[in-house]
Amino acid sequence: MKVLAAPICFNELKAIGQVVDRFPDGVVDKILVVDDGSDDGSAELVEGKGIEVLRMGERQGVGAAIRAVIRHAVAEGFDIIVILAGNDKDRPAEIPQLVAPIVEHGFDFVQGSRYQKGGEHGNMPLYRRLATGFIHPLLFSVVSGKRITDSTNGFRAIRLTCFEDERINMDQEWLNRYELEPYLFFKFIRLGYKVKEVAVSKIYPSREVAYTKMKPITGWWSILRPIVLLGLRIKK
């Protein structure tokens, strides 16, 4: 199976170089950095390392960026896409742990979990630990009907043929920001696809380098909103 890895980047000049440098030789068939309108030279730095960049042109949101690279991967004939962060909090060397269940055991959606046995997390303040380790997974598990330990982790692998299913409607405008990630996870579970979590690392870089772009109120509502809207059947 052909595997495309897609780090999502917005103004990560201090981190994106380290992200692409972490990829072991041969771990994926192609790395494609998705640049969501950076104006700090992130895209140029990546291209200078010989890595292709999919430019969004202007900032549209992480959901729009993920949607664009999924469409690109399908058009280019890839079988699996691996999504990861562009701020160096995920470890590309762990990609085989995400891909193996798809290749070897027929899974469709493999979610990385920092909270499963063998996983690792670091440099997280208490409020973020509570939100990602307890509050969101609890709500997500209740609404989706499947016990999940790390519902906000964007480090995941997906079988691309699943997007032929018209019930997975990525093109809704409300999914342009953080909403698309929990939306996809929820839909794959509720539609009966084979989904599992595997242990991975999630080590946040220092604030001086590239901690997070998520804002405390609007960002967290963005990842909670799909649970509310899908759970109440307001959105599909």
Secondary structure as a PSIPRED ss2 file (coil, helix, strand):
# PSIPRED VFORMAT (PSIPRED V4.0)

   1 M C   1.000  0.000  0.000
   2 K C   1.000  0.000  0.000
   3 V E   0.000  0.000  1.000
   4 L E   0.000  0.000  1.000
   5 A E   0.000  0.000  1.000
   6 A E   0.000  0.000  1.000
   7 P E   0.000  0.000  1.000
   8 I E   0.000  0.000  1.000
   9 C E   0.000  0.000  1.000
  10 F C   1.000  0.000  0.000
  11 N C   1.000  0.000  0.000
  12 E C   1.000  0.000  0.000
  13 L C   1.000  0.000  0.000
  14 K C   1.000  0.000  0.000
  15 A C   1.000  0.000  0.000
  16 I H   0.000  1.000  0.000
  17 G H   0.000  1.000  0.000
  18 Q H   0.000  1.000  0.000
  19 V H   0.000  1.000  0.000
  20 V H   0.000  1.000  0.000
  21 D H   0.000  1.000  0.000
  22 R C   1.000  0.000  0.000
  23 F C   1.000  0.000  0.000
  24 P C   1.000  0.000  0.000
  25 D C   1.000  0.000  0.000
  26 G C   1.000  0.000  0.000
  27 V C   1.000  0.000  0.000
  28 V C   1.000  0.000  0.000
  29 D C   1.000  0.000  0.000
  30 K E   0.000  0.000  1.000
  31 I E   0.000  0.000  1.000
  32 L E   0.000  0.000  1.000
  33 V E   0.000  0.000  1.000
  34 V E   0.000  0.000  1.000
  35 D E   0.000  0.000  1.000
  36 D C   1.000  0.000  0.000
  37 G C   1.000  0.000  0.000
  38 S C   1.000  0.000  0.000
  39 D C   1.000  0.000  0.000
  40 D C   1.000  0.000  0.000
  41 G C   1.000  0.000  0.000
  42 S H   0.000  1.000  0.000
  43 A H   0.000  1.000  0.000
  44 E H   0.000  1.000  0.000
  45 L H   0.000  1.000  0.000
  46 V H   0.000  1.000  0.000
  47 E H   0.000  1.000  0.000
  48 G H   0.000  1.000  0.000
  49 K C   1.000  0.000  0.000
  50 G C   1.000  0.000  0.000
  51 I C   1.000  0.000  0.000
  52 E E   0.000  0.000  1.000
  53 V E   0.000  0.000  1.000
  54 L E   0.000  0.000  1.000
  55 R E   0.000  0.000  1.000
  56 M C   1.000  0.000  0.000
  57 G C   1.000  0.000  0.000
  58 E C   1.000  0.000  0.000
  59 R C   1.000  0.000  0.000
  60 Q C   1.000  0.000  0.000
  61 G C   1.000  0.000  0.000
  62 V H   0.000  1.000  0.000
  63 G H   0.000  1.000  0.000
  64 A H   0.000  1.000  0.000
  65 A H   0.000  1.000  0.000
  66 I H   0.000  1.000  0.000
  67 R H   0.000  1.000  0.000
  68 A H   0.000  1.000  0.000
  69 V H   0.000  1.000  0.000
  70 I H   0.000  1.000  0.000
  71 R H   0.000  1.000  0.000
  72 H H   0.000  1.000  0.000
  73 A H   0.000  1.000  0.000
  74 V H   0.000  1.000  0.000
  75 A H   0.000  1.000  0.000
  76 E C   1.000  0.000  0.000
  77 G C   1.000  0.000  0.000
  78 F C   1.000  0.000  0.000
  79 D C   1.000  0.000  0.000
  80 I E   0.000  0.000  1.000
  81 I E   0.000  0.000  1.000
  82 V E   0.000  0.000  1.000
  83 I E   0.000  0.000  1.000
  84 L E   0.000  0.000  1.000
  85 A E   0.000  0.000  1.000
  86 G C   1.000  0.000  0.000
  87 N C   1.000  0.000  0.000
  88 D C   1.000  0.000  0.000
  89 K C   1.000  0.000  0.000
  90 D C   1.000  0.000  0.000
  91 R C   1.000  0.000  0.000
  92 P H   0.000  1.000  0.000
  93 A H   0.000  1.000  0.000
  94 E H   0.000  1.000  0.000
  95 I H   0.000  1.000  0.000
  96 P H   0.000  1.000  0.000
  97 Q H   0.000  1.000  0.000
  98 L H   0.000  1.000  0.000
  99 V H   0.000  1.000  0.000
 100 A H   0.000  1.000  0.000
 101 P H   0.000  1.000  0.000
 102 I H   0.000  1.000  0.000
 103 V H   0.000  1.000  0.000
 104 E H   0.000  1.000  0.000
 105 H H   0.000  1.000  0.000
 106 G C   1.000  0.000  0.000
 107 F C   1.000  0.000  0.000
 108 D C   1.000  0.000  0.000
 109 F E   0.000  0.000  1.000
 110 V E   0.000  0.000  1.000
 111 Q E   0.000  0.000  1.000
 112 G E   0.000  0.000  1.000
 113 S E   0.000  0.000  1.000
 114 R C   1.000  0.000  0.000
 115 Y C   1.000  0.000  0.000
 116 Q C   1.000  0.000  0.000
 117 K C   1.000  0.000  0.000
 118 G C   1.000  0.000  0.000
 119 G C   1.000  0.000  0.000
 120 E E   0.000  0.000  1.000
 121 H E   0.000  0.000  1.000
 122 G E   0.000  0.000  1.000
 123 N C   1.000  0.000  0.000
 124 M C   1.000  0.000  0.000
 125 P C   1.000  0.000  0.000
 126 L H   0.000  1.000  0.000
 127 Y H   0.000  1.000  0.000
 128 R H   0.000  1.000  0.000
 129 R H   0.000  1.000  0.000
 130 L H   0.000  1.000  0.000
 131 A H   0.000  1.000  0.000
 132 T H   0.000  1.000  0.000
 133 G H   0.000  1.000  0.000
 134 F H   0.000  1.000  0.000
 135 I H   0.000  1.000  0.000
 136 H H   0.000  1.000  0.000
 137 P H   0.000  1.000  0.000
 138 L H   0.000  1.000  0.000
 139 L H   0.000  1.000  0.000
 140 F H   0.000  1.000  0.000
 141 S H   0.000  1.000  0.000
 142 V H   0.000  1.000  0.000
 143 V H   0.000  1.000  0.000
 144 S H   0.000  1.000  0.000
 145 G C   1.000  0.000  0.000
 146 K C   1.000  0.000  0.000
 147 R C   1.000  0.000  0.000
 148 I C   1.000  0.000  0.000
 149 T C   1.000  0.000  0.000
 150 D C   1.000  0.000  0.000
 151 S C   1.000  0.000  0.000
 152 T C   1.000  0.000  0.000
 153 N C   1.000  0.000  0.000
 154 G C   1.000  0.000  0.000
 155 F C   1.000  0.000  0.000
 156 R E   0.000  0.000  1.000
 157 A E   0.000  0.000  1.000
 158 I E   0.000  0.000  1.000
 159 R E   0.000  0.000  1.000
 160 L H   0.000  1.000  0.000
 161 T H   0.000  1.000  0.000
 162 C H   0.000  1.000  0.000
 163 F H   0.000  1.000  0.000
 164 E H   0.000  1.000  0.000
 165 D C   1.000  0.000  0.000
 166 E C   1.000  0.000  0.000
 167 R C   1.000  0.000  0.000
 168 I C   1.000  0.000  0.000
 169 N C   1.000  0.000  0.000
 170 M C   1.000  0.000  0.000
 171 D C   1.000  0.000  0.000
 172 Q C   1.000  0.000  0.000
 173 E H   0.000  1.000  0.000
 174 W H   0.000  1.000  0.000
 175 L H   0.000  1.000  0.000
 176 N C   1.000  0.000  0.000
 177 R C   1.000  0.000  0.000
 178 Y C   1.000  0.000  0.000
 179 E C   1.000  0.000  0.000
 180 L H   0.000  1.000  0.000
 181 E H   0.000  1.000  0.000
 182 P H   0.000  1.000  0.000
 183 Y H   0.000  1.000  0.000
 184 L H   0.000  1.000  0.000
 185 F H   0.000  1.000  0.000
 186 F H   0.000  1.000  0.000
 187 K H   0.000  1.000  0.000
 188 F H   0.000  1.000  0.000
 189 I H   0.000  1.000  0.000
 190 R H   0.000  1.000  0.000
 191 L C   1.000  0.000  0.000
 192 G C   1.000  0.000  0.000
 193 Y C   1.000  0.000  0.000
 194 K C   1.000  0.000  0.000
 195 V E   0.000  0.000  1.000
 196 K E   0.000  0.000  1.000
 197 E E   0.000  0.000  1.000
 198 V E   0.000  0.000  1.000
 199 A E   0.000  0.000  1.000
 200 V C   1.000  0.000  0.000
 201 S E   0.000  0.000  1.000
 202 K E   0.000  0.000  1.000
 203 I E   0.000  0.000  1.000
 204 Y C   1.000  0.000  0.000
 205 P C   1.000  0.000  0.000
 206 S C   1.000  0.000  0.000
 207 R C   1.000  0.000  0.000
 208 E C   1.000  0.000  0.000
 209 V C   1.000  0.000  0.000
 210 A C   1.000  0.000  0.000
 211 Y C   1.000  0.000  0.000
 212 T C   1.000  0.000  0.000
 213 K C   1.000  0.000  0.000
 214 M C   1.000  0.000  0.000
 215 K C   1.000  0.000  0.000
 216 P C   1.000  0.000  0.000
 217 I C   1.000  0.000  0.000
 218 T H   0.000  1.000  0.000
 219 G H   0.000  1.000  0.000
 220 W H   0.000  1.000  0.000
 221 W H   0.000  1.000  0.000
 222 S H   0.000  1.000  0.000
 223 I H   0.000  1.000  0.000
 224 L H   0.000  1.000  0.000
 225 R H   0.000  1.000  0.000
 226 P H   0.000  1.000  0.000
 227 I H   0.000  1.000  0.000
 228 V H   0.000  1.000  0.000
 229 L H   0.000  1.000  0.000
 230 L H   0.000  1.000  0.000
 231 G H   0.000  1.000  0.000
 232 L C   1.000  0.000  0.000
 233 R C   1.000  0.000  0.000
 234 I C   1.000  0.000  0.000
 235 K C   1.000  0.000  0.000
 236 K C   1.000  0.000  0.000
